[in-house]
Amino acid sequence: MKLATWNVNSIRARQERVLNWLQSNTPDVLCMQEVKVDESEFPFLEFRAIGYYVALYGQKTYNGVAIASREEPKDVLRGLDDGIDDSQARLIAATVSGVRVLSAYVPNGQAVGSDKYQYKLIWLDRLKRYLETRFQPAQQLVIAGDFNVAPEPIDVHDPVFWENQIMFSVEERTALAHLRAFGLVDTFRKLRREPGQYTWWDYRQLNFPKNKGLRIDHVFATPELAERCTSALIDREMRKGTQPSDHAPVIVEFA
């Protein structure tokens, strides 16, 4: 299985770019975040025309997650379904080729110590409980998406500058580590340990040309599935050109 994750930052603004990328790269599965449309506005027909089914948990203007796959996704579930009143569309799950695939968009958090920051930490804890109540680490499970957390200093262009800022604070990194303690392997870092590998660059101050980025988009897999991971890369080319997303796709392959 060839699986990718990409925060497209509005499918309306990036539709042609995403469709062209799918045709060029032909992943079996693409997890998308920040599609920013509801069901009525998503280009299902255009995706189907190039061979992809789409399971969507949409939200107009904000958030929204989706799973596009060459095989029709089964057993689609939307949201954390934990009894908490939360209208933000941030998680969708489906089964593709026997693998349970989750596309996740973790809250950004805005600023350390803010109400949105507390929501982010709580959401990550809710996601951990979601995994614990539904799955076992021995199952074939992959959770991919924009986690809005850089796990290690190697994942940040300037760890001293970013220390205790949003996306690299101790609390966020601890919350992500707590989530991964369920039994999740960082497939990219399993194969790639070199520095300078980032998935997000701020649009401002020429951060992309200067490679001042963070690795905040991840593909986590349970151990047995992660052992079958044979390649991992970040497609920096998709951060170039006219009207790119501020994120680049991450692509991993499983034997």
C-alpha positions as CSV (number, residue, x, y, z in Angstrom):
1,M,0.0,0.0,0.0
2,K,1.2,3.5,-0.9
3,L,-0.3,6.0,1.5
4,A,0.1,9.7,1.6
5,T,-1.1,12.5,3.9
6,W,-1.5,16.2,2.9
7,N,-3.0,19.2,4.5
8,V,-4.4,20.8,1.3
9,N,-5.5,24.0,3.0
10,S,-8.8,24.3,1.1
11,I,-9.7,21.8,-1.7
12,R,-11.5,24.6,-3.5
13,A,-8.2,26.6,-3.8
14,R,-6.1,23.5,-4.5
15,Q,-8.4,21.1,-6.4
16,E,-6.5,21.1,-9.7
17,R,-3.1,20.7,-7.8
18,V,-4.4,17.8,-5.8
19,L,-6.0,16.0,-8.7
20,N,-2.9,16.4,-10.8
21,W,-0.7,15.1,-8.0
22,L,-2.9,12.1,-7.5
23,Q,-2.6,11.2,-11.2
24,S,1.2,11.7,-11.2
25,N,1.8,9.8,-7.9
26,T,-1.1,7.2,-7.9
27,P,-1.1,6.5,-4.1
28,D,-3.6,3.9,-3.0
29,V,-4.7,6.2,-0.2
30,L,-4.5,9.9,0.4
31,C,-5.5,11.3,3.7
32,M,-6.4,15.0,3.5
33,Q,-6.9,17.7,6.1
34,E,-8.3,21.2,6.0
35,V,-10.5,20.5,3.0
36,K,-12.7,23.4,4.3
37,V,-15.9,22.4,2.4
38,D,-19.0,20.5,3.3
39,E,-20.5,17.5,1.4
40,S,-22.3,19.8,-1.1
41,E,-19.1,21.5,-2.2
42,F,-16.6,18.6,-2.4
43,P,-15.6,17.6,-5.9
44,F,-16.5,13.9,-5.6
45,L,-17.1,13.5,-9.3
46,E,-13.8,14.9,-10.2
47,F,-12.0,12.5,-7.9
48,R,-14.1,9.6,-9.1
49,A,-13.2,10.5,-12.7
50,I,-9.5,9.8,-12.0
51,G,-10.2,6.6,-10.1
52,Y,-10.6,7.7,-6.5
53,Y,-13.5,7.2,-4.0
54,V,-13.7,9.8,-1.2
55,A,-15.0,9.4,2.3
56,L,-15.5,12.9,3.7
57,Y,-16.1,14.6,7.1
58,G,-16.6,18.1,5.8
59,Q,-16.9,21.4,7.4
60,K,-17.5,24.7,5.6
61,T,-14.7,27.3,5.9
62,Y,-12.8,25.4,8.6
63,N,-11.3,22.0,9.3
64,G,-12.6,19.0,7.3
65,V,-10.9,15.7,6.8
66,A,-11.1,13.1,4.0
67,I,-9.8,9.8,2.8
68,A,-9.4,9.3,-0.9
69,S,-8.7,5.7,-2.0
70,R,-8.6,3.7,-5.2
71,E,-10.5,0.9,-3.4
72,E,-13.9,2.0,-2.0
73,P,-13.4,2.7,1.7
74,K,-15.5,0.6,4.1
75,D,-16.9,1.1,7.6
76,V,-16.5,4.8,7.5
77,L,-16.8,6.6,10.9
78,R,-16.7,10.3,11.5
79,G,-15.5,12.1,14.6
80,L,-14.3,10.9,18.0
81,D,-17.8,9.7,19.0
82,D,-17.0,10.0,22.7
83,G,-20.1,11.8,23.9
84,I,-18.5,15.2,24.0
85,D,-20.3,18.0,22.2
86,D,-17.7,19.0,19.5
87,S,-18.7,20.2,16.1
88,Q,-15.2,20.4,14.6
89,A,-14.6,18.0,11.8
90,R,-11.1,16.6,12.6
91,L,-11.2,12.8,12.4
92,I,-12.4,10.3,9.8
93,A,-11.7,6.5,9.8
94,A,-12.2,3.9,7.1
95,T,-11.0,0.5,6.2
96,V,-9.0,0.1,3.0
97,S,-7.4,-3.2,1.9
98,G,-7.8,-4.6,5.4
99,V,-6.0,-1.6,7.0
100,R,-7.9,0.7,9.3
101,V,-6.9,4.2,8.1
102,L,-7.5,7.4,10.2
103,S,-7.1,10.9,8.8
104,A,-6.6,13.4,11.6
105,Y,-6.4,17.1,11.8
106,V,-5.2,18.0,15.3
107,P,-6.0,21.6,16.5
108,N,-3.3,24.1,16.0
109,G,-3.7,25.6,19.5
110,Q,-3.0,29.2,18.4
111,A,-0.8,30.2,21.4
112,V,0.7,28.4,24.4
113,G,-1.6,28.8,27.4
114,S,-4.7,29.9,25.4
115,D,-8.1,28.3,25.5
116,K,-7.4,26.8,22.0
117,Y,-4.1,25.4,23.4
118,Q,-6.0,23.6,26.2
119,Y,-8.5,22.3,23.6
120,K,-5.6,20.9,21.6
121,L,-4.2,19.0,24.6
122,I,-7.6,17.7,25.5
123,W,-8.3,16.7,21.9
124,L,-5.0,14.7,21.8
125,D,-6.0,12.9,25.0
126,R,-9.5,12.2,23.5
127,L,-7.8,10.7,20.5
128,K,-5.7,8.5,22.7
129,R,-8.8,7.2,24.4
130,Y,-10.4,6.7,21.0
131,L,-7.6,4.4,20.0
132,E,-7.6,2.5,23.3
133,T,-11.3,1.8,23.3
134,R,-11.5,0.6,19.7
135,F,-8.2,-1.0,18.7
136,Q,-5.3,-3.2,19.8
137,P,-1.6,-2.4,18.8
138,A,-1.5,-5.8,17.1
139,Q,-4.1,-4.6,14.5
140,Q,-3.2,-3.1,11.2
141,L,-3.8,0.6,11.9
142,V,-2.4,3.8,10.4
143,I,-3.2,7.3,11.6
144,A,-2.0,10.0,9.3
145,G,-2.5,13.7,9.2
146,D,-1.5,17.2,10.4
147,F,-0.7,16.8,14.0
148,N,0.5,20.3,14.5
149,V,3.3,19.0,16.7
150,A,7.0,18.6,15.9
151,P,8.0,15.6,18.0
152,E,11.8,16.2,18.4
153,P,14.4,18.9,18.0
154,I,15.5,17.3,14.7
155,D,12.0,18.1,13.4
156,V,12.4,21.9,13.8
157,H,14.7,24.2,11.9
158,D,15.7,26.2,15.0
159,P,14.8,24.3,18.3
160,V,16.1,27.1,20.5
161,F,13.8,29.7,18.7
162,W,10.8,27.4,18.8
163,E,11.2,26.1,22.4
164,N,7.9,26.4,24.2
165,Q,6.2,28.1,21.2
166,I,3.1,26.6,19.7
167,M,3.7,23.3,17.9
168,F,6.9,22.6,19.8
169,S,6.0,23.2,23.5
170,V,6.8,20.6,26.1
171,E,3.1,19.9,26.8
172,E,2.3,19.3,23.1
173,R,5.2,17.0,22.6
174,T,4.4,15.1,25.8
175,A,0.7,14.8,24.6
176,L,1.9,13.4,21.3
177,A,4.3,11.0,23.0
178,H,1.4,9.9,25.2
179,L,-0.7,9.2,22.1
180,R,2.1,7.2,20.5
181,A,2.5,5.1,23.6
182,F,-0.7,3.3,22.5
183,G,1.7,1.5,20.1
184,L,2.4,3.9,17.1
185,V,5.6,4.0,15.1
186,D,6.7,7.2,13.3
187,T,7.1,5.6,9.9
188,F,9.1,8.5,8.4
189,R,11.7,8.6,11.3
190,K,11.9,4.8,11.2
191,L,13.6,5.1,7.8
192,R,14.8,8.7,7.7
193,R,16.9,10.2,10.4
194,E,18.5,13.1,8.6
195,P,17.8,16.7,9.7
196,G,16.2,19.4,7.5
197,Q,13.1,17.2,6.7
198,Y,10.0,19.4,7.2
199,T,6.4,19.3,6.0
200,W,5.2,22.8,6.9
201,W,6.7,26.3,6.2
202,D,5.0,29.6,7.1
203,Y,4.1,31.6,4.0
204,R,5.8,34.6,5.5
205,Q,9.5,35.8,5.4
206,L,10.6,33.4,2.7
207,N,10.5,30.6,5.1
208,F,10.2,27.9,2.4
209,P,13.2,29.0,0.3
210,K,15.2,29.2,3.5
211,N,13.9,25.8,4.6
212,K,12.8,27.3,7.9
213,G,10.2,24.6,8.5
214,L,8.7,22.1,11.0
215,R,7.8,18.4,10.5
216,I,4.3,18.4,11.9
217,D,2.6,16.0,9.4
218,H,3.0,12.4,10.3
219,V,2.1,8.8,9.3
220,F,2.0,6.7,12.5
221,A,1.4,3.0,12.2
222,T,1.1,0.0,14.6
223,P,4.3,-2.0,14.9
224,E,3.5,-4.9,12.6
225,L,2.4,-2.6,9.8
226,A,5.3,-0.2,10.4
227,E,7.7,-3.2,10.0
228,R,6.5,-3.4,6.4
229,C,7.2,0.2,5.7
230,T,9.7,0.3,2.8
231,S,10.0,4.0,1.9
232,A,9.1,7.4,3.2
233,L,9.5,10.8,1.7
234,I,8.2,14.4,1.8
235,D,7.2,15.8,-1.6
236,R,8.7,19.3,-1.3
237,E,7.8,20.1,-4.9
238,M,4.2,20.5,-4.0
239,R,5.1,23.5,-1.7
240,K,6.3,25.3,-4.8
241,G,4.5,27.1,-7.6
242,T,1.4,29.1,-7.7
243,Q,-0.9,29.0,-4.7
244,P,0.6,26.1,-2.9
245,S,-0.6,24.8,0.5
246,D,1.7,25.7,3.3
247,H,2.1,21.9,3.8
248,A,3.8,19.3,1.6
249,P,2.6,15.7,1.2
250,V,4.2,12.9,3.1
251,I,4.3,9.5,1.3
252,V,5.0,6.1,2.8
253,E,4.9,2.7,1.2
254,F,4.1,-0.6,2.9
255,A,5.0,-4.0,1.5
